[in-house]
Amino acid sequence: MKVLKVKNLNFGYNGSQILHNVSLEVERGELVAILGPNGAGKSTLMKCLAGVFKCKGVEVFGKPINEYSQEELAKIIGYVPQAIVPGFMRVFDTVLLGRRPYMGLKPSKKDIEAVKSTLKMLKIDHLALKPLNKLSGGELQKVNIARALAQEPEILLMDEPTNNLDLRSQVEVMKIAREFVDSGKTAVIIMHDVNLALRFADRFVFMKDGRIIKDGGRNVLTPELFEEVYGVRGIIAEVQGVPVVIPALED
Ligand SMILES: Nc1ncnc2c1ncn2[C@@H]1O[C@H](COP(=O)(O)OP(=O)(O)OP(=O)(O)O)[C@@H](O)[C@H]1O
């Protein structure tokens, strides 16, 4: 079943076009990694998928995204943007914001439990009462992810969620995304770490200059593709059945 569909999407800012004829279909149960160099248009595409920008040509569960109310969409899509501004709000209250689409005036027992279990899952329950502006970059990133997961969405869209995280936390976040997807849901994740993506994702969408250059499984990765997308030739090896890419150094 197609949960997300983008057809011939063109989008830009202030008259300058960024996305060129982008088409993408995402099935239920897929973990899709979007990869590509800085400025390729990855975040812009994700904002179109998340409904941050009102774009024509984006469908969620077969319905144009612009026909959903904000509240309806918030129950379906959990979006983790690249950065949140850390204010004085505490971790618990920030994650509780993810429950907003379900809440009346006051949070229910279920809302409180959802926040508690999400904090525990991300191993940040000990930070519950800390204000955001007293967290490390990695802790803040986890709060950002927890808020989206507390929304109990069908689709998780994350923009570089492993940024700022140490190796252990990177693996934890990717495992959480994997479990989310294996429970029949769907995730699209922007990543710069190709090897982390290769370890956890099912599908790889490579973007450059606002276009999708390649879209497919692990088999799409070749030294030529690496060169075309990043301008650096890649050496591809295999470790424990998973391809690993290292950049070739010029001499
Ligand atoms: N709000 C905006 N207004 C004008 N131009 C923008 C805006 N946001 C992004 N851009 C431009 O759109 C292009 C694509 O940016 P985008 O953030 O989508 O790239 P990206 O692939 O996510 O990059 P990165 O890997 O560096 O995060 C860039 O040239 C950027 O300068």
The ligand as an SDF file (V2000), in Angstrom:
LIG
                    3D

 31 33  0  0  0  0  0  0  0  0999 V2000
   13.5600   28.9130    3.3150 N   0  0  0  0  0  0  0  0  0  0  0  0
   14.3570   28.9840    2.2340 C   0  0  0  0  0  0  0  0  0  0  0  0
   14.3600   30.0920    1.4570 N   0  0  0  0  0  0  0  0  0  0  0  0
   15.1530   30.1700    0.3590 C   0  0  0  0  0  0  0  0  0  0  0  0
   15.9750   29.1750   -0.0460 N   0  0  0  0  0  0  0  0  0  0  0  0
   16.0110   28.0600    0.6900 C   0  0  0  0  0  0  0  0  0  0  0  0
   15.2120   27.9010    1.8840 C   0  0  0  0  0  0  0  0  0  0  0  0
   15.4540   26.6730    2.4040 N   0  0  0  0  0  0  0  0  0  0  0  0
   16.3710   26.0940    1.5890 C   0  0  0  0  0  0  0  0  0  0  0  0
   16.7040   26.9020    0.5810 N   0  0  0  0  0  0  0  0  0  0  0  0
   17.6540   26.6030   -0.5120 C   0  0  0  0  0  0  0  0  0  0  0  0
   17.1880   25.4290   -1.1650 O   0  0  0  0  0  0  0  0  0  0  0  0
   18.2790   24.6020   -1.5300 C   0  0  0  0  0  0  0  0  0  0  0  0
   18.0330   23.2060   -0.9740 C   0  0  0  0  0  0  0  0  0  0  0  0
   18.0780   23.3000    0.4390 O   0  0  0  0  0  0  0  0  0  0  0  0
   17.7120   22.0560    1.3530 P   0  0  0  0  0  0  0  0  0  0  0  0
   17.7760   22.5110    2.7680 O   0  0  0  0  0  0  0  0  0  0  0  0
   16.4590   21.4460    0.8780 O   0  0  0  0  0  0  0  0  0  0  0  0
   18.9330   21.0760    1.0140 O   0  0  0  0  0  0  0  0  0  0  0  0
   19.4420   19.7770    1.7690 P   0  0  0  0  0  0  0  0  0  0  0  0
   19.7130   18.7540    0.7210 O   0  0  0  0  0  0  0  0  0  0  0  0
   18.5190   19.3800    2.8580 O   0  0  0  0  0  0  0  0  0  0  0  0
   20.8230   20.2920    2.3690 O   0  0  0  0  0  0  0  0  0  0  0  0
   21.6350   19.9070    3.7240 P   0  0  0  0  0  0  0  0  0  0  0  0
   22.1720   18.5170    3.5110 O   0  0  0  0  0  0  0  0  0  0  0  0
   22.7410   20.9190    3.7260 O   0  0  0  0  0  0  0  0  0  0  0  0
   20.7250   20.0250    4.8880 O   0  0  0  0  0  0  0  0  0  0  0  0
   19.5380   25.2710   -1.0110 C   0  0  0  0  0  0  0  0  0  0  0  0
   20.1480   25.9430   -2.0790 O   0  0  0  0  0  0  0  0  0  0  0  0
   19.0260   26.2570    0.0150 C   0  0  0  0  0  0  0  0  0  0  0  0
   19.8520   27.3830    0.0730 O   0  0  0  0  0  0  0  0  0  0  0  0
  1  2  1  0
  2  3  1  0
  2  7  2  0
  3  4  2  0
  4  5  1  0
  5  6  2  0
  6  7  1  0
  6 10  1  0
  7  8  1  0
  8  9  2  0
  9 10  1  0
 10 11  1  0
 11 12  1  0
 11 30  1  0
 12 13  1  0
 13 14  1  0
 13 28  1  0
 14 15  1  0
 15 16  1  0
 16 17  2  0
 16 18  1  0
 16 19  1  0
 19 20  1  0
 20 21  2  0
 20 22  1  0
 20 23  1  0
 23 24  1  0
 24 25  2  0
 24 26  1  0
 24 27  1  0
 28 29  1  0
 28 30  1  0
 30 31  1  0
M  END
$$$$
